[in-house]
Structures are given as structure tokens and as C-alpha cells.
Amino acid sequence: MRWQIESMVTGNSPETKPLRTVSFVAHATRGVIRNQTTRRKTMFTVLVMALVLLFSGSTFLASMLNPQEHPMRFIVFWFICAWLTLTAILLAVFDLLMVRLEARNAQRSLQGKFSQTKTPDSPRSTIDE
């Protein structure tokens, strides 16, 4: 009886599964990688975050990030900046490869369409004649 009351209060019923962090991250990552629009928006957001951190770390947070006074803050802050930048670069390279793959597939599809299509008024080669 007590678990029924707790489940009603918390909104967890015995039929619902608890949210697993690893599963959620895996599905979110697949969504970002597979959808071109989402991938490009994520690239833009990550790059803007890195630039904001870069600007703020170089200007008004510079005293708080002094490597002689606060070495751990300095290391963690710039590691986060580098991580965000590397993430944006890797997403950009992946997007470039995906665009090239889609273009290659579209080209092969068009070549297949045109090679199978026979038209009666297509020009013939006159080299052999």
C-alpha cells in the first residue's frame, strides 16, 4: 500500500521504466548524428559556447583563472574550452563526410536511372560508321 502511495506522489508507476542515463545519452547522440539539421545546430551551439568561454576566460574571468593562484581552475576551464572546440571540429568533419556520401549516392542513383532509360530519339554515336 505504501509503494502505491509513493508511486502516485512521485509519478512512478510499476509499469514505467526509470530513465537510464546511458540509454538516453546513446539515443540523443544517435539523433544528433543522423539528422543533418540537428547536427548543424549542435555544431553551432557548441562552437558559440566555446567562443563565449574563450572570450570570458581571456577578459573578465582572467583574474579568477590565474594559473599561479588557481591552477586547477585554469586547467579545468581551458580543458572544457578545448573539449568543446574538438567536439565542434569532429562534428564538422563528420558532417563533411556525410554530405560527400550523400552526394556520391545521389550521383550513382542518377547514373543508374539514366543508364537504364532508353529513348528512341537519343543521339547515336557516329564513330563506328
C-alpha positions as a Markdown table, in Angstrom:
| # | Residue | x | y | z |
|---|---|---|---|---|
| 1 | Met | 0.0 | 0.0 | 0.0 |
| 2 | Arg | 2.8 | 2.4 | 0.8 |
| 3 | Trp | 4.6 | 1.9 | -2.5 |
| 4 | Gln | 1.3 | 2.7 | -4.3 |
| 5 | Ile | 1.0 | 6.0 | -2.5 |
| 6 | Glu | 4.7 | 6.8 | -3.1 |
| 7 | Ser | 4.3 | 5.9 | -6.8 |
| 8 | Met | 1.2 | 8.2 | -7.1 |
| 9 | Val | 3.0 | 11.1 | -5.4 |
| 10 | Thr | 6.3 | 10.7 | -7.4 |
| 11 | Gly | 4.5 | 9.8 | -10.7 |
| 12 | Asn | 6.4 | 6.5 | -11.0 |
| 13 | Ser | 4.1 | 3.6 | -11.7 |
| 14 | Pro | 5.3 | 0.0 | -11.7 |
| 15 | Glu | 4.7 | -0.2 | -15.4 |
| 16 | Thr | 7.0 | 2.7 | -16.3 |
| 17 | Lys | 10.7 | 2.2 | -16.6 |
| 18 | Pro | 13.1 | 4.6 | -14.9 |
| 19 | Leu | 15.2 | 6.8 | -17.2 |
| 20 | Arg | 18.6 | 5.4 | -17.7 |
| 21 | Thr | 21.2 | 8.0 | -18.3 |
| 22 | Val | 23.4 | 5.8 | -20.6 |
| 23 | Ser | 20.4 | 4.8 | -22.8 |
| 24 | Phe | 19.3 | 8.5 | -23.0 |
| 25 | Val | 22.7 | 9.7 | -24.0 |
| 26 | Ala | 23.0 | 7.0 | -26.6 |
| 27 | His | 19.7 | 7.8 | -28.2 |
| 28 | Ala | 20.3 | 11.5 | -28.1 |
| 29 | Thr | 23.7 | 11.0 | -29.7 |
| 30 | Arg | 22.2 | 8.9 | -32.5 |
| 31 | Gly | 19.6 | 11.6 | -33.1 |
| 32 | Val | 22.3 | 14.3 | -33.4 |
| 33 | Ile | 24.5 | 12.2 | -35.7 |
| 34 | Arg | 21.7 | 11.0 | -38.0 |
| 35 | Asn | 19.8 | 14.3 | -38.6 |
| 36 | Gln | 21.7 | 16.9 | -40.6 |
| 37 | Thr | 19.8 | 19.9 | -39.2 |
| 38 | Thr | 20.2 | 18.8 | -35.6 |
| 39 | Arg | 23.9 | 18.1 | -36.2 |
| 40 | Arg | 24.5 | 21.5 | -37.7 |
| 41 | Lys | 22.5 | 23.3 | -34.9 |
| 42 | Thr | 24.6 | 21.3 | -32.3 |
| 43 | Met | 27.8 | 22.3 | -34.1 |
| 44 | Phe | 26.8 | 26.0 | -34.0 |
| 45 | Thr | 25.7 | 25.8 | -30.3 |
| 46 | Val | 28.9 | 24.1 | -29.2 |
| 47 | Leu | 31.1 | 26.5 | -31.2 |
| 48 | Val | 29.3 | 29.5 | -29.7 |
| 49 | Met | 29.7 | 28.1 | -26.2 |
| 50 | Ala | 33.4 | 27.6 | -26.8 |
| 51 | Leu | 33.8 | 31.1 | -28.2 |
| 52 | Val | 31.9 | 32.6 | -25.2 |
| 53 | Leu | 34.2 | 30.7 | -22.8 |
| 54 | Leu | 37.3 | 31.7 | -24.8 |
| 55 | Phe | 36.2 | 35.4 | -24.6 |
| 56 | Ser | 35.2 | 35.3 | -21.0 |
| 57 | Gly | 38.4 | 33.4 | -20.0 |
| 58 | Ser | 40.5 | 35.9 | -21.7 |
| 59 | Thr | 38.8 | 39.0 | -20.4 |
| 60 | Phe | 36.7 | 39.3 | -17.2 |
| 61 | Leu | 37.5 | 35.8 | -15.8 |
| 62 | Ala | 41.2 | 36.1 | -16.3 |
| 63 | Ser | 41.9 | 37.1 | -12.7 |
| 64 | Met | 39.9 | 34.1 | -11.5 |
| 65 | Leu | 41.7 | 31.8 | -13.9 |
| 66 | Asn | 45.2 | 32.9 | -13.0 |
| 67 | Pro | 47.4 | 29.8 | -13.3 |
| 68 | Gln | 49.7 | 30.8 | -10.5 |
| 69 | Glu | 46.9 | 31.3 | -8.0 |
| 70 | His | 44.3 | 28.7 | -9.2 |
| 71 | Pro | 46.0 | 26.1 | -11.3 |
| 72 | Met | 43.1 | 23.6 | -11.2 |
| 73 | Arg | 40.5 | 26.2 | -12.2 |
| 74 | Phe | 42.8 | 27.2 | -15.1 |
| 75 | Ile | 43.3 | 23.6 | -16.2 |
| 76 | Val | 39.6 | 22.6 | -16.0 |
| 77 | Phe | 38.4 | 25.8 | -17.7 |
| 78 | Trp | 40.7 | 25.5 | -20.7 |
| 79 | Phe | 40.2 | 21.8 | -20.9 |
| 80 | Ile | 36.4 | 22.4 | -21.3 |
| 81 | Cys | 37.1 | 25.0 | -24.0 |
| 82 | Ala | 39.4 | 22.6 | -25.8 |
| 83 | Trp | 36.8 | 19.8 | -25.4 |
| 84 | Leu | 34.0 | 21.9 | -26.9 |
| 85 | Thr | 36.2 | 23.1 | -29.8 |
| 86 | Leu | 37.3 | 19.5 | -30.5 |
| 87 | Thr | 33.6 | 18.4 | -30.4 |
| 88 | Ala | 32.7 | 21.1 | -32.9 |
| 89 | Ile | 35.6 | 20.1 | -35.2 |
| 90 | Leu | 34.7 | 16.4 | -35.1 |
| 91 | Leu | 31.0 | 17.2 | -35.9 |
| 92 | Ala | 32.1 | 19.3 | -38.8 |
| 93 | Val | 34.3 | 16.6 | -40.2 |
| 94 | Phe | 31.6 | 14.1 | -39.8 |
| 95 | Asp | 29.1 | 16.4 | -41.5 |
| 96 | Leu | 31.5 | 16.9 | -44.4 |
| 97 | Leu | 31.9 | 13.1 | -44.8 |
| 98 | Met | 28.1 | 12.6 | -44.7 |
| 99 | Val | 27.5 | 15.3 | -47.3 |
| 100 | Arg | 30.1 | 13.7 | -49.6 |
| 101 | Leu | 28.5 | 10.3 | -49.1 |
| 102 | Glu | 25.0 | 11.6 | -49.8 |
| 103 | Ala | 26.3 | 13.3 | -53.0 |
| 104 | Arg | 28.0 | 10.1 | -54.1 |
| 105 | Asn | 24.8 | 8.1 | -53.5 |
| 106 | Ala | 22.8 | 10.7 | -55.4 |
| 107 | Gln | 25.2 | 10.6 | -58.3 |
| 108 | Arg | 25.1 | 6.8 | -58.5 |
| 109 | Ser | 21.3 | 6.9 | -58.4 |
| 110 | Leu | 21.2 | 9.3 | -61.3 |
| 111 | Gln | 23.7 | 7.4 | -63.3 |
| 112 | Gly | 21.7 | 4.2 | -62.7 |
| 113 | Lys | 18.5 | 6.0 | -63.8 |
| 114 | Phe | 19.9 | 7.4 | -67.0 |
| 115 | Ser | 21.8 | 4.2 | -68.0 |
| 116 | Gln | 18.6 | 2.2 | -67.7 |
| 117 | Thr | 16.5 | 4.7 | -69.6 |
| 118 | Lys | 16.4 | 4.1 | -73.4 |
| 119 | Thr | 14.9 | 6.8 | -75.5 |
| 120 | Pro | 14.2 | 6.3 | -79.2 |
| 121 | Asp | 15.5 | 9.7 | -80.2 |
| 122 | Ser | 18.7 | 9.6 | -78.2 |
| 123 | Pro | 21.7 | 10.5 | -80.4 |
| 124 | Arg | 23.8 | 7.6 | -81.5 |
| 125 | Ser | 27.5 | 7.5 | -81.7 |
| 126 | Thr | 28.8 | 8.0 | -85.3 |
| 127 | Ile | 32.3 | 6.9 | -84.5 |
| 128 | Asp | 31.9 | 3.4 | -85.9 |
| 129 | Glu | 30.1 | 4.4 | -89.0 |
